[in-house]
Amino acid sequence: MATSDERGKPRVLVLGGTGFIGRNLVTYLVQNDLVSKVRVADKVPPALAWLNQKHKVRFNGQMPTG
């Protein structure tokens, strides 16, 4: 599901976003500045211990510095 904001970039809801494909899709969308906002939903809470640092930053709503 996606809708556009005033800048023309879509707001995206990623279902199943804490799995391998979902978390890499979220990273790709954010790193390439393809979306204005990303929301992630999954029936299973993310096992943050399994996420690498790059993914942890994304799921905590922070932007990486480098």
mmCIF file of the N, C-alpha and C atoms, coordinates in Angstrom:
data_MODEL
# 
_entry.id   MODEL 
# 
loop_
_atom_site.group_PDB 
_atom_site.id 
_atom_site.type_symbol 
_atom_site.label_atom_id 
_atom_site.label_alt_id 
_atom_site.label_comp_id 
_atom_site.label_asym_id 
_atom_site.label_entity_id 
_atom_site.label_seq_id 
_atom_site.pdbx_PDB_ins_code 
_atom_site.Cartn_x 
_atom_site.Cartn_y 
_atom_site.Cartn_z 
_atom_site.occupancy 
_atom_site.B_iso_or_equiv 
_atom_site.pdbx_formal_charge 
_atom_site.auth_seq_id 
_atom_site.auth_comp_id 
_atom_site.auth_asym_id 
_atom_site.auth_atom_id 
_atom_site.pdbx_PDB_model_num 
ATOM 1   N N  . MET A 1 1  ? 0.838  -1.162  0.000  1.00 0.00 ? 1  MET A N  1 
ATOM 2   C CA . MET A 1 1  ? 0.000  0.000   0.000  1.00 0.00 ? 1  MET A CA 1 
ATOM 3   C C  . MET A 1 1  ? 0.888  1.232   0.000  1.00 0.00 ? 1  MET A C  1 
ATOM 4   N N  . ALA A 1 2  ? 0.649  2.149   -0.903 1.00 0.00 ? 2  ALA A N  1 
ATOM 5   C CA . ALA A 1 2  ? 1.455  3.363   -0.958 1.00 0.00 ? 2  ALA A CA 1 
ATOM 6   C C  . ALA A 1 2  ? 0.590  4.540   -1.381 1.00 0.00 ? 2  ALA A C  1 
ATOM 7   N N  . THR A 1 3  ? 0.838  5.667   -0.784 1.00 0.00 ? 3  THR A N  1 
ATOM 8   C CA . THR A 1 3  ? 0.218  6.916   -1.189 1.00 0.00 ? 3  THR A CA 1 
ATOM 9   C C  . THR A 1 3  ? 1.322  7.950   -1.304 1.00 0.00 ? 3  THR A C  1 
ATOM 10  N N  . SER A 1 4  ? 1.082  9.004   -2.055 1.00 0.00 ? 4  SER A N  1 
ATOM 11  C CA . SER A 1 4  ? 2.112  10.020  -2.245 1.00 0.00 ? 4  SER A CA 1 
ATOM 12  C C  . SER A 1 4  ? 1.930  11.172  -1.277 1.00 0.00 ? 4  SER A C  1 
ATOM 13  N N  . ASP A 1 5  ? 3.032  11.791  -0.912 1.00 0.00 ? 5  ASP A N  1 
ATOM 14  C CA . ASP A 1 5  ? 2.956  12.999  -0.101 1.00 0.00 ? 5  ASP A CA 1 
ATOM 15  C C  . ASP A 1 5  ? 3.156  14.202  -1.004 1.00 0.00 ? 5  ASP A C  1 
ATOM 16  N N  . GLU A 1 6  ? 3.318  15.379  -0.412 1.00 0.00 ? 6  GLU A N  1 
ATOM 17  C CA . GLU A 1 6  ? 3.434  16.602  -1.198 1.00 0.00 ? 6  GLU A CA 1 
ATOM 18  C C  . GLU A 1 6  ? 4.697  16.653  -2.045 1.00 0.00 ? 6  GLU A C  1 
ATOM 19  N N  . ARG A 1 7  ? 5.725  15.895  -1.712 1.00 0.00 ? 7  ARG A N  1 
ATOM 20  C CA . ARG A 1 7  ? 6.959  15.880  -2.501 1.00 0.00 ? 7  ARG A CA 1 
ATOM 21  C C  . ARG A 1 7  ? 6.903  14.876  -3.640 1.00 0.00 ? 7  ARG A C  1 
ATOM 22  N N  . GLY A 1 8  ? 5.841  14.113  -3.713 1.00 0.00 ? 8  GLY A N  1 
ATOM 23  C CA . GLY A 1 8  ? 5.704  13.133  -4.778 1.00 0.00 ? 8  GLY A CA 1 
ATOM 24  C C  . GLY A 1 8  ? 6.288  11.773  -4.452 1.00 0.00 ? 8  GLY A C  1 
ATOM 25  N N  . LYS A 1 9  ? 6.972  11.643  -3.319 1.00 0.00 ? 9  LYS A N  1 
ATOM 26  C CA . LYS A 1 9  ? 7.508  10.341  -2.933 1.00 0.00 ? 9  LYS A CA 1 
ATOM 27  C C  . LYS A 1 9  ? 6.431  9.578   -2.178 1.00 0.00 ? 9  LYS A C  1 
ATOM 28  N N  . PRO A 1 10 ? 6.324  8.286   -2.424 1.00 0.00 ? 10 PRO A N  1 
ATOM 29  C CA . PRO A 1 10 ? 5.273  7.510   -1.756 1.00 0.00 ? 10 PRO A CA 1 
ATOM 30  C C  . PRO A 1 10 ? 5.579  7.261   -0.281 1.00 0.00 ? 10 PRO A C  1 
ATOM 31  N N  . ARG A 1 11 ? 4.510  7.102   0.477  1.00 0.00 ? 11 ARG A N  1 
ATOM 32  C CA . ARG A 1 11 ? 4.590  6.585   1.840  1.00 0.00 ? 11 ARG A CA 1 
ATOM 33  C C  . ARG A 1 11 ? 4.274  5.107   1.714  1.00 0.00 ? 11 ARG A C  1 
ATOM 34  N N  . VAL A 1 12 ? 5.084  4.258   2.309  1.00 0.00 ? 12 VAL A N  1 
ATOM 35  C CA . VAL A 1 12 ? 4.992  2.821   2.066  1.00 0.00 ? 12 VAL A CA 1 
ATOM 36  C C  . VAL A 1 12 ? 4.757  2.065   3.369  1.00 0.00 ? 12 VAL A C  1 
ATOM 37  N N  . LEU A 1 13 ? 3.881  1.076   3.300  1.00 0.00 ? 13 LEU A N  1 
ATOM 38  C CA . LEU A 1 13 ? 3.663  0.131   4.387  1.00 0.00 ? 13 LEU A CA 1 
ATOM 39  C C  . LEU A 1 13 ? 4.236  -1.202  3.933  1.00 0.00 ? 13 LEU A C  1 
ATOM 40  N N  . VAL A 1 14 ? 5.207  -1.727  4.668  1.00 0.00 ? 14 VAL A N  1 
ATOM 41  C CA . VAL A 1 14 ? 5.825  -3.009  4.336  1.00 0.00 ? 14 VAL A CA 1 
ATOM 42  C C  . VAL A 1 14 ? 5.267  -4.048  5.299  1.00 0.00 ? 14 VAL A C  1 
ATOM 43  N N  . LEU A 1 15 ? 4.504  -4.983  4.765  1.00 0.00 ? 15 LEU A N  1 
ATOM 44  C CA . LEU A 1 15 ? 3.953  -6.074  5.569  1.00 0.00 ? 15 LEU A CA 1 
ATOM 45  C C  . LEU A 1 15 ? 4.960  -7.212  5.600  1.00 0.00 ? 15 LEU A C  1 
ATOM 46  N N  . GLY A 1 16 ? 5.185  -7.780  6.759  1.00 0.00 ? 16 GLY A N  1 
ATOM 47  C CA . GLY A 1 16 ? 6.211  -8.810  6.888  1.00 0.00 ? 16 GLY A CA 1 
ATOM 48  C C  . GLY A 1 16 ? 7.594  -8.183  6.852  1.00 0.00 ? 16 GLY A C  1 
ATOM 49  N N  . GLY A 1 17 ? 7.692  -6.983  7.361  1.00 0.00 ? 17 GLY A N  1 
ATOM 50  C CA . GLY A 1 17 ? 8.905  -6.196  7.210  1.00 0.00 ? 17 GLY A CA 1 
ATOM 51  C C  . GLY A 1 17 ? 10.073 -6.550  8.089  1.00 0.00 ? 17 GLY A C  1 
ATOM 52  N N  . THR A 1 18 ? 9.917  -7.478  9.027  1.00 0.00 ? 18 THR A N  1 
ATOM 53  C CA . THR A 1 18 ? 11.064 -7.827  9.862  1.00 0.00 ? 18 THR A CA 1 
ATOM 54  C C  . THR A 1 18 ? 11.775 -9.090  9.392  1.00 0.00 ? 18 THR A C  1 
ATOM 55  N N  . GLY A 1 19 ? 11.278 -9.705  8.345  1.00 0.00 ? 19 GLY A N  1 
ATOM 56  C CA . GLY A 1 19 ? 11.950 -10.865 7.766  1.00 0.00 ? 19 GLY A CA 1 
ATOM 57  C C  . GLY A 1 19 ? 13.124 -10.436 6.901  1.00 0.00 ? 19 GLY A C  1 
ATOM 58  N N  . PHE A 1 20 ? 13.811 -11.395 6.341  1.00 0.00 ? 20 PHE A N  1 
ATOM 59  C CA . PHE A 1 20 ? 15.005 -11.117 5.533  1.00 0.00 ? 20 PHE A CA 1 
ATOM 60  C C  . PHE A 1 20 ? 14.699 -10.177 4.373  1.00 0.00 ? 20 PHE A C  1 
ATOM 61  N N  . ILE A 1 21 ? 13.690 -10.497 3.583  1.00 0.00 ? 21 ILE A N  1 
ATOM 62  C CA . ILE A 1 21 ? 13.358 -9.670  2.416  1.00 0.00 ? 21 ILE A CA 1 
ATOM 63  C C  . ILE A 1 21 ? 12.826 -8.310  2.859  1.00 0.00 ? 21 ILE A C  1 
ATOM 64  N N  . GLY A 1 22 ? 11.929 -8.302  3.832  1.00 0.00 ? 22 GLY A N  1 
ATOM 65  C CA . GLY A 1 22 ? 11.330 -7.054  4.283  1.00 0.00 ? 22 GLY A CA 1 
ATOM 66  C C  . GLY A 1 22 ? 12.334 -6.060  4.821  1.00 0.00 ? 22 GLY A C  1 
ATOM 67  N N  . ARG A 1 23 ? 13.238 -6.513  5.677  1.00 0.00 ? 23 ARG A N  1 
ATOM 68  C CA . ARG A 1 23 ? 14.193 -5.566  6.262  1.00 0.00 ? 23 ARG A CA 1 
ATOM 69  C C  . ARG A 1 23 ? 15.182 -5.055  5.226  1.00 0.00 ? 23 ARG A C  1 
ATOM 70  N N  . ASN A 1 24 ? 15.533 -5.889  4.252  1.00 0.00 ? 24 ASN A N  1 
ATOM 71  C CA . ASN A 1 24 ? 16.416 -5.407  3.192  1.00 0.00 ? 24 ASN A CA 1 
ATOM 72  C C  . ASN A 1 24 ? 15.680 -4.468  2.242  1.00 0.00 ? 24 ASN A C  1 
ATOM 73  N N  . LEU A 1 25 ? 14.394 -4.703  2.019  1.00 0.00 ? 25 LEU A N  1 
ATOM 74  C CA . LEU A 1 25 ? 13.592 -3.785  1.212  1.00 0.00 ? 25 LEU A CA 1 
ATOM 75  C C  . LEU A 1 25 ? 13.506 -2.422  1.900  1.00 0.00 ? 25 LEU A C  1 
ATOM 76  N N  . VAL A 1 26 ? 13.260 -2.415  3.200  1.00 0.00 ? 26 VAL A N  1 
ATOM 77  C CA . VAL A 1 26 ? 13.194 -1.157  3.948  1.00 0.00 ? 26 VAL A CA 1 
ATOM 78  C C  . VAL A 1 26 ? 14.519 -0.408  3.837  1.00 0.00 ? 26 VAL A C  1 
ATOM 79  N N  . THR A 1 27 ? 15.616 -1.108  4.013  1.00 0.00 ? 27 THR A N  1 
ATOM 80  C CA . THR A 1 27 ? 16.936 -0.488  3.898  1.00 0.00 ? 27 THR A CA 1 
ATOM 81  C C  . THR A 1 27 ? 17.138 0.106   2.516  1.00 0.00 ? 27 THR A C  1 
ATOM 82  N N  . TYR A 1 28 ? 16.786 -0.636  1.480  1.00 0.00 ? 28 TYR A N  1 
ATOM 83  C CA . TYR A 1 28 ? 16.940 -0.161  0.102  1.00 0.00 ? 28 TYR A CA 1 
ATOM 84  C C  . TYR A 1 28 ? 16.111 1.099   -0.145 1.00 0.00 ? 28 TYR A C  1 
ATOM 85  N N  . LEU A 1 29 ? 14.857 1.078   0.284  1.00 0.00 ? 29 LEU A N  1 
ATOM 86  C CA . LEU A 1 29 ? 13.972 2.228   0.066  1.00 0.00 ? 29 LEU A CA 1 
ATOM 87  C C  . LEU A 1 29 ? 14.500 3.481   0.757  1.00 0.00 ? 29 LEU A C  1 
ATOM 88  N N  . VAL A 1 30 ? 14.999 3.321   1.987  1.00 0.00 ? 30 VAL A N  1 
ATOM 89  C CA . VAL A 1 30 ? 15.484 4.472   2.747  1.00 0.00 ? 30 VAL A CA 1 
ATOM 90  C C  . VAL A 1 30 ? 16.827 4.958   2.216  1.00 0.00 ? 30 VAL A C  1 
ATOM 91  N N  . GLN A 1 31 ? 17.756 4.048   1.965  1.00 0.00 ? 31 GLN A N  1 
ATOM 92  C CA . GLN A 1 31 ? 19.087 4.441   1.488  1.00 0.00 ? 31 GLN A CA 1 
ATOM 93  C C  . GLN A 1 31 ? 19.032 5.157   0.153  1.00 0.00 ? 31 GLN A C  1 
ATOM 94  N N  . ASN A 1 32 ? 18.105 4.769   -0.702 1.00 0.00 ? 32 ASN A N  1 
ATOM 95  C CA . ASN A 1 32 ? 18.006 5.368   -2.026 1.00 0.00 ? 32 ASN A CA 1 
ATOM 96  C C  . ASN A 1 32 ? 17.010 6.520   -2.074 1.00 0.00 ? 32 ASN A C  1 
ATOM 97  N N  . ASP A 1 33 ? 16.523 6.948   -0.910 1.00 0.00 ? 33 ASP A N  1 
ATOM 98  C CA . ASP A 1 33 ? 15.614 8.092   -0.787 1.00 0.00 ? 33 ASP A CA 1 
ATOM 99  C C  . ASP A 1 33 ? 14.418 7.963   -1.740 1.00 0.00 ? 33 ASP A C  1 
ATOM 100 N N  . LEU A 1 34 ? 13.821 6.770   -1.759 1.00 0.00 ? 34 LEU A N  1 
ATOM 101 C CA . LEU A 1 34 ? 12.705 6.494   -2.659 1.00 0.00 ? 34 LEU A CA 1 
ATOM 102 C C  . LEU A 1 34 ? 11.350 6.737   -2.026 1.00 0.00 ? 34 LEU A C  1 
ATOM 103 N N  . VAL A 1 35 ? 11.313 6.946   -0.721 1.00 0.00 ? 35 VAL A N  1 
ATOM 104 C CA . VAL A 1 35 ? 10.045 7.097   -0.008 1.00 0.00 ? 35 VAL A CA 1 
ATOM 105 C C  . VAL A 1 35 ? 10.118 8.275   0.957  1.00 0.00 ? 35 VAL A C  1 
ATOM 106 N N  . SER A 1 36 ? 8.943  8.826   1.262  1.00 0.00 ? 36 SER A N  1 
ATOM 107 C CA . SER A 1 36 ? 8.902  9.895   2.259  1.00 0.00 ? 36 SER A CA 1 
ATOM 108 C C  . SER A 1 36 ? 8.754  9.322   3.661  1.00 0.00 ? 36 SER A C  1 
ATOM 109 N N  . LYS A 1 37 ? 8.111  8.156   3.771  1.00 0.00 ? 37 LYS A N  1 
ATOM 110 C CA . LYS A 1 37 ? 7.911  7.513   5.077  1.00 0.00 ? 37 LYS A CA 1 
ATOM 111 C C  . LYS A 1 37 ? 7.728  6.020   4.864  1.00 0.00 ? 37 LYS A C  1 
ATOM 112 N N  . VAL A 1 38 ? 8.274  5.233   5.769  1.00 0.00 ? 38 VAL A N  1 
ATOM 113 C CA . VAL A 1 38 ? 8.107  3.784   5.726  1.00 0.00 ? 38 VAL A CA 1 
ATOM 114 C C  . VAL A 1 38 ? 7.533  3.337   7.064  1.00 0.00 ? 38 VAL A C  1 
ATOM 115 N N  . ARG A 1 39 ? 6.495  2.528   7.005  1.00 0.00 ? 39 ARG A N  1 
ATOM 116 C CA . ARG A 1 39 ? 5.936  1.876   8.191  1.00 0.00 ? 39 ARG A CA 1 
ATOM 117 C C  . ARG A 1 39 ? 6.126  0.383   7.993  1.00 0.00 ? 39 ARG A C  1 
ATOM 118 N N  . VAL A 1 40 ? 6.519  -0.300  9.051  1.00 0.00 ? 40 VAL A N  1 
ATOM 119 C CA . VAL A 1 40 ? 6.762  -1.734  8.982  1.00 0.00 ? 40 VAL A CA 1 
ATOM 120 C C  . VAL A 1 40 ? 5.796  -2.440  9.915  1.00 0.00 ? 40 VAL A C  1 
ATOM 121 N N  . ALA A 1 41 ? 5.129  -3.461  9.386  1.00 0.00 ? 41 ALA A N  1 
ATOM 122 C CA . ALA A 1 41 ? 4.217  -4.271  10.195 1.00 0.00 ? 41 ALA A CA 1 
ATOM 123 C C  . ALA A 1 41 ? 4.567  -5.736  10.000 1.00 0.00 ? 41 ALA A C  1 
ATOM 124 N N  . ASP A 1 42 ? 4.524  -6.467  11.095 1.00 0.00 ? 42 ASP A N  1 
ATOM 125 C CA . ASP A 1 42 ? 4.787  -7.897  11.029 1.00 0.00 ? 42 ASP A CA 1 
ATOM 126 C C  . ASP A 1 42 ? 4.032  -8.550  12.168 1.00 0.00 ? 42 ASP A C  1 
ATOM 127 N N  . LYS A 1 43 ? 3.584  -9.771  11.955 1.00 0.00 ? 43 LYS A N  1 
ATOM 128 C CA . LYS A 1 43 ? 2.858  -10.456 13.029 1.00 0.00 ? 43 LYS A CA 1 
ATOM 129 C C  . LYS A 1 43 ? 3.792  -10.939 14.126 1.00 0.00 ? 43 LYS A C  1 
ATOM 130 N N  . VAL A 1 44 ? 5.068  -10.981 13.827 1.00 0.00 ? 44 VAL A N  1 
ATOM 131 C CA . VAL A 1 44 ? 6.076  -11.398 14.794 1.00 0.00 ? 44 VAL A CA 1 
ATOM 132 C C  . VAL A 1 44 ? 6.923  -10.176 15.145 1.00 0.00 ? 44 VAL A C  1 
ATOM 133 N N  . PRO A 1 45 ? 7.099  -9.877  16.433 1.00 0.00 ? 45 PRO A N  1 
ATOM 134 C CA . PRO A 1 45 ? 7.967  -8.750  16.797 1.00 0.00 ? 45 PRO A CA 1 
ATOM 135 C C  . PRO A 1 45 ? 9.383  -8.997  16.279 1.00 0.00 ? 45 PRO A C  1 
ATOM 136 N N  . PRO A 1 46 ? 10.072 -7.945  15.880 1.00 0.00 ? 46 PRO A N  1 
ATOM 137 C CA . PRO A 1 46 ? 11.424 -8.153  15.354 1.00 0.00 ? 46 PRO A CA 1 
ATOM 138 C C  . PRO A 1 46 ? 12.355 -8.701  16.424 1.00 0.00 ? 46 PRO A C  1 
ATOM 139 N N  . ALA A 1 47 ? 13.116 -9.687  16.047 1.00 0.00 ? 47 ALA A N  1 
ATOM 140 C CA . ALA A 1 47 ? 14.146 -10.222 16.943 1.00 0.00 ? 47 ALA A CA 1 
ATOM 141 C C  . ALA A 1 47 ? 15.381 -9.357  16.730 1.00 0.00 ? 47 ALA A C  1 
ATOM 142 N N  . LEU A 1 48 ? 15.462 -8.269  17.462 1.00 0.00 ? 48 LEU A N  1 
ATOM 143 C CA . LEU A 1 48 ? 16.519 -7.299  17.223 1.00 0.00 ? 48 LEU A CA 1 
ATOM 144 C C  . LEU A 1 48 ? 17.912 -7.885  17.380 1.00 0.00 ? 48 LEU A C  1 
ATOM 145 N N  . ALA A 1 49 ? 18.032 -8.960  18.124 1.00 0.00 ? 49 ALA A N  1 
ATOM 146 C CA . ALA A 1 49 ? 19.344 -9.584  18.271 1.00 0.00 ? 49 ALA A CA 1 
ATOM 147 C C  . ALA A 1 49 ? 19.857 -10.121 16.938 1.00 0.00 ? 49 ALA A C  1 
ATOM 148 N N  . TRP A 1 50 ? 18.949 -10.454 16.024 1.00 0.00 ? 50 TRP A N  1 
ATOM 149 C CA . TRP A 1 50 ? 19.345 -11.005 14.735 1.00 0.00 ? 50 TRP A CA 1 
ATOM 150 C C  . TRP A 1 50 ? 19.628 -9.927  13.696 1.00 0.00 ? 50 TRP A C  1 
ATOM 151 N N  . LEU A 1 51 ? 19.229 -8.701  13.960 1.00 0.00 ? 51 LEU A N  1 
ATOM 152 C CA . LEU A 1 51 ? 19.451 -7.624  13.006 1.00 0.00 ? 51 LEU A CA 1 
ATOM 153 C C  . LEU A 1 51 ? 20.865 -7.086  13.154 1.00 0.00 ? 51 LEU A C  1 
ATOM 154 N N  . ASN A 1 52 ? 21.496 -6.760  12.019 1.00 0.00 ? 52 ASN A N  1 
ATOM 155 C CA . ASN A 1 52 ? 22.805 -6.129  12.124 1.00 0.00 ? 52 ASN A CA 1 
ATOM 156 C C  . ASN A 1 52 ? 22.610 -4.657  12.482 1.00 0.00 ? 52 ASN A C  1 
ATOM 157 N N  . GLN A 1 53 ? 23.685 -3.947  12.761 1.00 0.00 ? 53 GLN A N  1 
ATOM 158 C CA . GLN A 1 53 ? 23.587 -2.569  13.249 1.00 0.00 ? 53 GLN A CA 1 
ATOM 159 C C  . GLN A 1 53 ? 22.846 -1.676  12.265 1.00 0.00 ? 53 GLN A C  1 
ATOM 160 N N  . LYS A 1 54 ? 23.078 -1.858  10.971 1.00 0.00 ? 54 LYS A N  1 
ATOM 161 C CA . LYS A 1 54 ? 22.412 -1.044  9.952  1.00 0.00 ? 54 LYS A CA 1 
ATOM 162 C C  . LYS A 1 54 ? 20.901 -1.197  10.039 1.00 0.00 ? 54 LYS A C  1 
ATOM 163 N N  . HIS A 1 55 ? 20.425 -2.427  10.214 1.00 0.00 ? 55 HIS A N  1 
ATOM 164 C CA . HIS A 1 55 ? 18.991 -2.662  10.300 1.00 0.00 ? 55 HIS A CA 1 
ATOM 165 C C  . HIS A 1 55 ? 18.416 -2.171  11.627 1.00 0.00 ? 55 HIS A C  1 
ATOM 166 N N  . LYS A 1 56 ? 19.171 -2.319  12.718 1.00 0.00 ? 56 LYS A N  1 
ATOM 167 C CA . LYS A 1 56 ? 18.698 -1.831  14.012 1.00 0.00 ? 56 LYS A CA 1 
ATOM 168 C C  . LYS A 1 56 ? 18.433 -0.331  13.957 1.00 0.00 ? 56 LYS A C  1 
ATOM 169 N N  . VAL A 1 57 ? 19.330 0.404   13.313 1.00 0.00 ? 57 VAL A N  1 
ATOM 170 C CA . VAL A 1 57 ? 19.163 1.850   13.187 1.00 0.00 ? 57 VAL A CA 1 
ATOM 171 C C  . VAL A 1 57 ? 17.892 2.164   12.422 1.00 0.00 ? 57 VAL A C  1 
ATOM 172 N N  . ARG A 1 58 ? 17.623 1.451   11.343 1.00 0.00 ? 58 ARG A N  1 
ATOM 173 C CA . ARG A 1 58 ? 16.419 1.691   10.542 1.00 0.00 ? 58 ARG A CA 1 
ATOM 174 C C  . ARG A 1 58 ? 15.156 1.450   11.361 1.00 0.00 ? 58 ARG A C  1 
ATOM 175 N N  . PHE A 1 59 ? 15.126 0.350   12.103 1.00 0.00 ? 59 PHE A N  1 
ATOM 176 C CA . PHE A 1 59 ? 13.924 -0.002  12.845 1.00 0.00 ? 59 PHE A CA 1 
ATOM 177 C C  . PHE A 1 59 ? 13.727 0.851   14.095 1.00 0.00 ? 59 PHE A C  1 
ATOM 178 N N  . ASN A 1 60 ? 14.758 1.556   14.520 1.00 0.00 ? 60 ASN A N  1 
ATOM 179 C CA . ASN A 1 60 ? 14.615 2.470   15.648 1.00 0.00 ? 60 ASN A CA 1 
ATOM 180 C C  . ASN A 1 60 ? 14.256 3.877   15.201 1.00 0.00 ? 60 ASN A C  1 
ATOM 181 N N  . GLY A 1 61 ? 14.059 4.080   13.897 1.00 0.00 ? 61 GLY A N  1 
ATOM 182 C CA . GLY A 1 61 ? 13.647 5.378   13.391 1.00 0.00 ? 61 GLY A CA 1 
ATOM 183 C C  . GLY A 1 61 ? 14.764 6.396   13.295 1.00 0.00 ? 61 GLY A C  1 
ATOM 184 N N  . GLN A 1 62 ? 16.009 5.932   13.288 1.00 0.00 ? 62 GLN A N  1 
ATOM 185 C CA . GLN A 1 62 ? 17.146 6.831   13.187 1.00 0.00 ? 62 GLN A CA 1 
ATOM 186 C C  . GLN A 1 62 ? 17.729 6.743   11.791 1.00 0.00 ? 62 GLN A C  1 
ATOM 187 N N  . MET A 1 63 ? 18.392 7.777   11.377 1.00 0.00 ? 63 MET A N  1 
ATOM 188 C CA . MET A 1 63 ? 19.094 7.756   10.110 1.00 0.00 ? 63 MET A CA 1 
ATOM 189 C C  . MET A 1 63 ? 20.577 7.546   10.398 1.00 0.00 ? 63 MET A C  1 
ATOM 190 N N  . PRO A 1 64 ? 21.226 6.642   9.668  1.00 0.00 ? 64 PRO A N  1 
ATOM 191 C CA . PRO A 1 64 ? 22.657 6.406   9.896  1.00 0.00 ? 64 PRO A CA 1 
ATOM 192 C C  . PRO A 1 64 ? 23.474 7.625   9.502  1.00 0.00 ? 64 PRO A C  1 
ATOM 193 N N  . THR A 1 65 ? 24.609 7.796   10.143 1.00 0.00 ? 65 THR A N  1 
ATOM 194 C CA . THR A 1 65 ? 25.458 8.951   9.865  1.00 0.00 ? 65 THR A CA 1 
ATOM 195 C C  . THR A 1 65 ? 26.517 8.654   8.826  1.00 0.00 ? 65 THR A C  1 
ATOM 196 N N  . GLY A 1 66 ? 26.777 7.411   8.523  1.00 0.00 ? 66 GLY A N  1 
ATOM 197 C CA . GLY A 1 66 ? 27.850 7.141   7.587  1.00 0.00 ? 66 GLY A CA 1 
ATOM 198 C C  . GLY A 1 66 ? 27.617 6.025   6.744  1.00 0.00 ? 66 GLY A C  1 
# 
